[in-house]
Amino acid sequence: MSPSASESLLISVCYRSTSGSLYTQDTEKELSDLIDELSGKHFLLMGDFNYPGIDNSVHQMCLRVADCFFESVEGAYIKQHVQCKTRQDAILDLVFTDEEDMIDYVESLGPLASSDHNLY
């Protein structure tokens, strides 16, 4: 028997490239639309969003390019769980959920092999 919509969990993985060949002017709008589409659903959205100007300790963005996406996040009342550095001194890898208690905590475990991103 398949689960009902209220028992379903939508799991999404996102990679926001900063490469000129993959990044378009519509990328920020598409991410904002994704957040809007998740509204009202039970979900886990995670990935490398490549917004190095995020300061989660005071909920500010230092980069204008991130404004559209994070306005959508704030408007949808979703929780961003990653507070530790995920690559050098930046928080690039993010985990969002519709429920604050879905994830207890996120901890950096250091880099995997020769990767410049930390495991968490």
NUPA-737818 format. One record per residue: residue number from 1; chain; y, x negated, z negated of N, C-alpha, C in turn; residue in three letters. Coordinates in Angstrom, 2 decimals, padded with zeros to 5 digits, always signed. Layout:
N
+-----+--------+---------+---------+---------+---------+---------+---------+---------+---------+---------+--------+
| num | chaine |    n.py |    n.px |    n.pz |   ca.py |   ca.px |   ca.pz |    c.py |    c.px |    c.pz | residu |
+-----+--------+---------+---------+---------+---------+---------+---------+---------+---------+---------+--------+
| NUM |      A |       Y |       X |       Z |       Y |       X |       Z |       Y |       X |       Z |    ALA |
...
+-----+--------+---------+---------+---------+---------+---------+---------+---------+---------+---------+--------+
This chain:
120
+-----+--------+---------+---------+---------+---------+---------+---------+---------+---------+---------+--------+
| num | chaine |    n.py |    n.px |    n.pz |   ca.py |   ca.px |   ca.pz |    c.py |    c.px |    c.pz | residu |
+-----+--------+---------+---------+---------+---------+---------+---------+---------+---------+---------+--------+
|   1 |      A | -001.17 | -000.84 | +000.00 | +000.00 | +000.00 | +000.00 | +001.24 | -000.89 | +000.00 |    MET |
|   2 |      A | +002.19 | -000.60 | +000.88 | +003.39 | -001.44 | +000.95 | +004.38 | -001.06 | -000.15 |    SER |
|   3 |      A | +005.15 | -002.06 | -000.61 | +006.12 | -001.77 | -001.68 | +007.26 | -000.89 | -001.18 |    PRO |
|   4 |      A | +007.83 | -000.11 | -002.06 | +008.98 | +000.70 | -001.70 | +010.20 | -000.20 | -001.56 |    SER |
|   5 |      A | +011.27 | +000.33 | -000.98 | +012.48 | -000.47 | -000.78 | +013.03 | -000.98 | -002.11 |    ALA |
|   6 |      A | +012.87 | -000.22 | -003.18 | +013.40 | -000.65 | -004.47 | +012.57 | -001.79 | -005.07 |    SER |
|   7 |      A | +011.33 | -001.99 | -004.60 | +010.48 | -003.06 | -005.10 | +010.50 | -004.29 | -004.19 |    GLU |
|   8 |      A | +011.14 | -004.19 | -003.04 | +011.17 | -005.28 | -002.07 | +012.21 | -006.32 | -002.46 |    SER |
|   9 |      A | +011.93 | -007.57 | -002.09 | +012.86 | -008.67 | -002.28 | +013.04 | -009.34 | -000.93 |    LEU |
|  10 |      A | +014.26 | -009.34 | -000.44 | +014.59 | -010.00 | +000.81 | +014.93 | -011.45 | +000.49 |    LEU |
|  11 |      A | +014.20 | -012.38 | +001.11 | +014.43 | -013.81 | +000.89 | +014.97 | -014.40 | +002.20 |    ILE |
|  12 |      A | +016.12 | -015.06 | +002.12 | +016.76 | -015.63 | +003.29 | +017.10 | -017.09 | +003.05 |    SER |
|  13 |      A | +016.99 | -017.89 | +004.10 | +017.37 | -019.30 | +004.06 | +018.43 | -019.52 | +005.12 |    VAL |
|  14 |      A | +019.47 | -020.25 | +004.75 | +020.59 | -020.47 | +005.65 | +020.93 | -021.95 | +005.74 |    CYS |
|  15 |      A | +021.22 | -022.40 | +006.94 | +021.78 | -023.74 | +007.13 | +023.05 | -023.59 | +007.94 |    TYR |
|  16 |      A | +024.18 | -023.93 | +007.36 | +025.47 | -023.87 | +008.05 | +025.80 | -025.27 | +008.53 |    ARG |
|  17 |      A | +025.65 | -025.48 | +009.81 | +025.91 | -026.79 | +010.39 | +027.41 | -027.03 | +010.53 |    SER |
|  18 |      A | +027.81 | -028.26 | +010.38 | +029.19 | -028.64 | +010.65 | +029.30 | -029.38 | +011.98 |    THR |
|  19 |      A | +028.18 | -029.47 | +012.70 | +028.14 | -030.13 | +014.00 | +028.93 | -029.30 | +015.02 |    SER |
|  20 |      A | +029.78 | -029.96 | +015.77 | +030.58 | -029.27 | +016.78 | +029.74 | -028.55 | +017.82 |    GLY |
|  21 |      A | +028.54 | -029.05 | +018.09 | +027.69 | -028.41 | +019.10 | +027.04 | -027.12 | +018.58 |    SER |
|  22 |      A | +026.94 | -026.96 | +017.25 | +026.33 | -025.76 | +016.67 | +027.34 | -024.83 | +016.02 |    LEU |
|  23 |      A | +028.42 | -025.38 | +015.55 | +029.43 | -024.62 | +014.80 | +030.41 | -023.98 | +015.78 |    TYR |
|  24 |      A | +030.64 | -022.68 | +015.61 | +031.61 | -021.99 | +016.46 | +032.65 | -021.33 | +015.57 |    THR |
|  25 |      A | +033.68 | -020.80 | +016.18 | +034.72 | -020.10 | +015.43 | +034.16 | -018.86 | +014.74 |    GLN |
|  26 |      A | +033.07 | -018.31 | +015.25 | +032.49 | -017.10 | +014.69 | +031.54 | -017.37 | +013.52 |    ASP |
|  27 |      A | +031.23 | -018.63 | +013.24 | +030.27 | -018.96 | +012.19 | +030.68 | -018.38 | +010.85 |    THR |
|  28 |      A | +031.93 | -018.54 | +010.46 | +032.38 | -018.02 | +009.17 | +032.30 | -016.51 | +009.13 |    GLU |
|  29 |      A | +032.65 | -015.86 | +010.21 | +032.57 | -014.39 | +010.29 | +031.12 | -013.94 | +010.19 |    LYS |
|  30 |      A | +030.21 | -014.65 | +010.83 | +028.79 | -014.30 | +010.78 | +028.24 | -014.42 | +009.37 |    GLU |
|  31 |      A | +028.65 | -015.46 | +008.64 | +028.22 | -015.60 | +007.25 | +028.79 | -014.49 | +006.38 |    LEU |
|  32 |      A | +030.02 | -014.14 | +006.61 | +030.64 | -013.04 | +005.88 | +029.90 | -011.73 | +006.18 |    SER |
|  33 |      A | +029.55 | -011.52 | +007.43 | +028.80 | -010.32 | +007.82 | +027.42 | -010.30 | +007.16 |    ASP |
|  34 |      A | +026.80 | -011.47 | +007.02 | +025.50 | -011.56 | +006.35 | +025.61 | -011.09 | +004.91 |    LEU |
|  35 |      A | +026.62 | -011.55 | +004.20 | +026.82 | -011.13 | +002.82 | +027.05 | -009.63 | +002.76 |    ILE |
|  36 |      A | +027.85 | -009.09 | +003.66 | +028.09 | -007.65 | +003.70 | +026.79 | -006.88 | +003.94 |    ASP |
|  37 |      A | +025.93 | -007.41 | +004.82 | +024.66 | -006.75 | +005.13 | +023.72 | -006.75 | +003.94 |    GLU |
|  38 |      A | +023.79 | -007.77 | +003.09 | +022.93 | -007.85 | +001.92 | +023.36 | -006.90 | +000.80 |    LEU |
|  39 |      A | +024.57 | -006.40 | +000.88 | +025.10 | -005.52 | -000.16 | +024.17 | -004.34 | -000.39 |    SER |
|  40 |      A | +023.83 | -004.12 | -001.64 | +022.95 | -003.00 | -002.00 | +021.48 | -003.31 | -001.88 |    GLY |
|  41 |      A | +021.13 | -004.52 | -001.45 | +019.73 | -004.91 | -001.31 | +019.38 | -005.89 | -002.42 |    LYS |
|  42 |      A | +018.09 | -005.95 | -002.75 | +017.58 | -006.91 | -003.73 | +017.24 | -008.17 | -002.93 |    HIS |
|  43 |      A | +017.95 | -009.30 | -003.20 | +017.79 | -010.45 | -002.33 | +017.93 | -011.78 | -003.06 |    PHE |
|  44 |      A | +017.44 | -012.81 | -002.38 | +017.60 | -014.22 | -002.74 | +018.03 | -014.92 | -001.45 |    LEU |
|  45 |      A | +019.22 | -015.48 | -001.44 | +019.76 | -016.20 | -000.29 | +020.01 | -017.63 | -000.73 |    LEU |
|  46 |      A | +019.42 | -018.58 | -000.02 | +019.57 | -019.99 | -000.41 | +019.72 | -020.85 | +000.82 |    MET |
|  47 |      A | +020.32 | -022.03 | +000.63 | +020.41 | -022.95 | +001.74 | +021.52 | -023.96 | +001.58 |    GLY |
|  48 |      A | +021.71 | -024.72 | +002.64 | +022.76 | -025.75 | +002.71 | +023.94 | -025.11 | +003.44 |    ASP |
|  49 |      A | +024.97 | -024.77 | +002.68 | +026.12 | -024.08 | +003.24 | +027.24 | -025.03 | +003.65 |    PHE |
|  50 |      A | +027.13 | -026.30 | +003.26 | +028.08 | -027.34 | +003.69 | +029.55 | -026.99 | +003.42 |    ASN |
|  51 |      A | +029.82 | -026.54 | +002.21 | +031.20 | -026.34 | +001.76 | +031.47 | -027.36 | +000.65 |    TYR |
|  52 |      A | +031.85 | -028.59 | +000.99 | +031.99 | -029.63 | -000.04 | +033.17 | -029.40 | -000.98 |    PRO |
|  53 |      A | +034.08 | -028.52 | -000.67 | +035.25 | -028.30 | -001.52 | +035.05 | -027.28 | -002.61 |    GLY |
|  54 |      A | +033.82 | -026.82 | -002.83 | +033.57 | -025.81 | -003.84 | +033.62 | -026.43 | -005.22 |    ILE |
|  55 |      A | +034.33 | -025.79 | -006.11 | +034.35 | -026.18 | -007.51 | +033.89 | -024.97 | -008.30 |    ASP |
|  56 |      A | +032.59 | -024.92 | -008.58 | +032.02 | -023.75 | -009.26 | +032.45 | -023.60 | -010.70 |    ASN |
|  57 |      A | +032.92 | -024.68 | -011.31 | +033.29 | -024.59 | -012.71 | +034.52 | -023.72 | -012.91 |    SER |
|  58 |      A | +035.35 | -023.62 | -011.91 | +036.54 | -022.78 | -012.01 | +036.60 | -021.76 | -010.89 |    VAL |
|  59 |      A | +035.49 | -021.61 | -010.14 | +035.38 | -020.63 | -009.06 | +036.52 | -020.75 | -008.05 |    HIS |
|  60 |      A | +036.74 | -021.96 | -007.57 | +037.78 | -022.18 | -006.57 | +037.17 | -022.86 | -005.35 |    GLN |
|  61 |      A | +037.81 | -022.65 | -004.21 | +037.45 | -023.36 | -003.01 | +038.62 | -024.25 | -002.63 |    MET |
|  62 |      A | +038.32 | -025.48 | -002.25 | +039.36 | -026.41 | -001.84 | +039.51 | -026.43 | -000.32 |    CYS |
|  63 |      A | +038.63 | -025.78 | +000.39 | +038.68 | -025.78 | +001.85 | +038.98 | -024.37 | +002.36 |    LEU |
|  64 |      A | +039.95 | -024.26 | +003.23 | +040.32 | -022.96 | +003.80 | +039.17 | -022.35 | +004.59 |    ARG |
|  65 |      A | +038.34 | -023.17 | +005.22 | +037.26 | -022.66 | +006.05 | +036.26 | -021.84 | +005.22 |    VAL |
|  66 |      A | +036.17 | -022.09 | +003.95 | +035.23 | -021.38 | +003.09 | +035.78 | -020.05 | +002.57 |    ALA |
|  67 |      A | +037.06 | -019.82 | +002.73 | +037.70 | -018.64 | +002.14 | +037.05 | -017.33 | +002.56 |    ASP |
|  68 |      A | +036.82 | -017.14 | +003.85 | +036.25 | -015.89 | +004.35 | +034.89 | -015.61 | +003.73 |    CYS |
|  69 |      A | +034.04 | -016.64 | +003.70 | +032.69 | -016.48 | +003.14 | +032.75 | -016.15 | +001.65 |    PHE |
|  70 |      A | +033.55 | -016.90 | +000.90 | +033.57 | -016.68 | -000.54 | +034.33 | -015.43 | -000.96 |    PHE |
|  71 |      A | +035.23 | -014.94 | -000.12 | +035.82 | -013.64 | -000.38 | +034.75 | -012.56 | -000.28 |    GLU |
|  72 |      A | +033.85 | -012.71 | +000.70 | +032.74 | -011.76 | +000.84 | +031.80 | -011.84 | -000.36 |    SER |
|  73 |      A | +031.52 | -013.06 | -000.84 | +030.65 | -013.24 | -001.99 | +031.25 | -012.57 | -003.22 |    VAL |
|  74 |      A | +032.54 | -012.81 | -003.47 | +033.18 | -012.20 | -004.62 | +033.24 | -010.68 | -004.49 |    GLU |
|  75 |      A | +033.50 | -010.19 | -003.29 | +033.59 | -008.75 | -003.06 | +032.26 | -008.03 | -003.22 |    GLY |
|  76 |      A | +031.17 | -008.75 | -002.98 | +029.83 | -008.15 | -003.09 | +029.27 | -008.28 | -004.50 |    ALA |
|  77 |      A | +029.99 | -008.97 | -005.39 | +029.56 | -009.16 | -006.78 | +028.17 | -009.78 | -006.86 |    TYR |
|  78 |      A | +027.95 | -010.82 | -006.07 | +026.67 | -011.52 | -006.14 | +026.85 | -012.81 | -006.93 |    ILE |
|  79 |      A | +025.74 | -013.33 | -007.43 | +025.76 | -014.49 | -008.32 | +025.34 | -015.74 | -007.56 |    LYS |
|  80 |      A | +026.14 | -016.80 | -007.68 | +025.81 | -018.12 | -007.14 | +025.31 | -018.94 | -008.32 |    GLN |
|  81 |      A | +024.08 | -019.46 | -008.25 | +023.41 | -020.06 | -009.40 | +023.52 | -021.57 | -009.51 |    HIS |
|  82 |      A | +023.87 | -022.28 | -008.46 | +023.85 | -023.75 | -008.49 | +025.18 | -024.26 | -009.06 |    VAL |
|  83 |      A | +025.08 | -025.01 | -010.15 | +026.26 | -025.60 | -010.78 | +026.20 | -027.13 | -010.77 |    GLN |
|  84 |      A | +025.07 | -027.69 | -010.37 | +024.90 | -029.14 | -010.36 | +025.13 | -029.70 | -008.95 |    CYS |
|  85 |      A | +025.48 | -030.96 | -008.88 | +025.71 | -031.62 | -007.60 | +024.41 | -031.68 | -006.82 |    LYS |
|  86 |      A | +024.47 | -031.31 | -005.54 | +023.25 | -031.30 | -004.73 | +023.24 | -032.40 | -003.67 |    THR |
|  87 |      A | +024.40 | -032.97 | -003.40 | +024.49 | -034.11 | -002.48 | +025.69 | -034.94 | -002.89 |    ARG |
|  88 |      A | +025.44 | -036.14 | -003.32 | +026.49 | -037.04 | -003.82 | +027.33 | -036.29 | -004.86 |    GLN |
|  89 |      A | +028.62 | -036.15 | -004.66 | +029.47 | -035.47 | -005.65 | +029.81 | -034.04 | -005.26 |    ASP |
|  90 |      A | +029.03 | -033.44 | -004.39 | +029.35 | -032.11 | -003.88 | +028.21 | -031.12 | -004.16 |    ALA |
|  91 |      A | +028.58 | -029.86 | -004.20 | +027.60 | -028.79 | -004.29 | +027.54 | -028.15 | -002.91 |    ILE |
|  92 |      A | +026.57 | -028.56 | -002.11 | +026.42 | -028.05 | -000.75 | +025.31 | -027.02 | -000.66 |    LEU |
|  93 |      A | +024.27 | -027.19 | -001.48 | +023.12 | -026.29 | -001.46 | +023.38 | -025.20 | -002.49 |    ASP |
|  94 |      A | +023.31 | -023.96 | -002.04 | +023.65 | -022.83 | -002.89 | +022.50 | -021.84 | -002.97 |    LEU |
|  95 |      A | +022.42 | -021.12 | -004.08 | +021.43 | -020.06 | -004.27 | +022.17 | -018.82 | -004.75 |    VAL |
|  96 |      A | +022.06 | -017.75 | -003.99 | +022.72 | -016.49 | -004.32 | +021.67 | -015.42 | -004.59 |    PHE |
|  97 |      A | +021.95 | -014.55 | -005.55 | +021.10 | -013.39 | -005.80 | +021.98 | -012.18 | -006.11 |    THR |
|  98 |      A | +021.36 | -011.03 | -006.06 | +022.07 | -009.80 | -006.41 | +022.00 | -009.53 | -007.91 |    ASP |
|  99 |      A | +021.15 | -010.26 | -008.63 | +021.00 | -010.07 | -010.07 | +021.25 | -011.39 | -010.80 |    GLU |
| 100 |      A | +022.14 | -011.38 | -011.75 | +022.47 | -012.59 | -012.50 | +021.27 | -013.18 | -013.22 |    GLU |
| 101 |      A | +020.38 | -012.33 | -013.72 | +019.23 | -012.80 | -014.50 | +018.00 | -013.15 | -013.65 |    ASP |
| 102 |      A | +018.12 | -013.10 | -012.35 | +016.97 | -013.40 | -011.50 | +016.55 | -014.87 | -011.63 |    MET |
| 103 |      A | +017.51 | -015.76 | -011.86 | +017.25 | -017.19 | -012.01 | +017.83 | -017.63 | -013.34 |    ILE |
| 104 |      A | +017.00 | -018.29 | -014.15 | +017.45 | -018.74 | -015.47 | +018.46 | -019.88 | -015.36 |    ASP |
| 105 |      A | +018.08 | -020.96 | -014.67 | +018.97 | -022.10 | -014.50 | +018.49 | -022.94 | -013.32 |    TYR |
| 106 |      A | +019.38 | -023.75 | -012.81 | +019.07 | -024.66 | -011.71 | +019.37 | -026.06 | -012.21 |    VAL |
| 107 |      A | +018.42 | -026.96 | -012.02 | +018.56 | -028.33 | -012.51 | +018.32 | -029.31 | -011.36 |    GLU |
| 108 |      A | +019.15 | -030.34 | -011.28 | +018.98 | -031.37 | -010.27 | +017.84 | -032.29 | -010.69 |    SER |
| 109 |      A | +016.93 | -032.55 | -009.75 | +015.79 | -033.44 | -010.01 | +015.93 | -034.76 | -009.28 |    LEU |
| 110 |      A | +017.12 | -035.01 | -008.71 | +017.34 | -036.25 | -007.96 | +016.86 | -036.11 | -006.52 |    GLY |
| 111 |      A | +017.09 | -037.12 | -005.72 | +016.76 | -037.04 | -004.29 | +015.25 | -037.11 | -004.03 |    PRO |
| 112 |      A | +014.85 | -036.51 | -002.93 | +013.47 | -036.57 | -002.46 | +013.38 | -037.71 | -001.46 |    LEU |
| 113 |      A | +012.57 | -038.70 | -001.78 | +012.37 | -039.86 | -000.91 | +013.71 | -040.44 | -000.48 |    ALA |
| 114 |      A | +013.96 | -040.52 | +000.81 | +015.21 | -041.14 | +001.30 | +016.28 | -040.10 | +001.63 |    SER |
| 115 |      A | +016.07 | -038.86 | +001.25 | +017.06 | -037.81 | +001.51 | +018.33 | -038.05 | +000.72 |    SER |
| 116 |      A | +019.46 | -037.60 | +001.24 | +020.71 | -037.71 | +000.51 | +021.03 | -036.41 | -000.24 |    ASP |
| 117 |      A | +020.12 | -035.45 | -000.20 | +020.25 | -034.21 | -000.98 | +019.29 | -034.27 | -002.16 |    HIS |
| 118 |      A | +019.71 | -033.70 | -003.28 | +018.85 | -033.64 | -004.45 | +017.92 | -032.45 | -004.40 |    ASN |
| 119 |      A | +016.78 | -032.60 | -005.05 | +015.89 | -031.47 | -005.27 | +016.46 | -030.67 | -006.44 |    LEU |
| 120 |      A | +016.21 | -029.39 | -006.47 | +016.63 | -028.57 | -007.60 | +015.72 | -027.40 | -007.74 |    TYR |
+-----+--------+---------+---------+---------+---------+---------+---------+---------+---------+---------+--------+
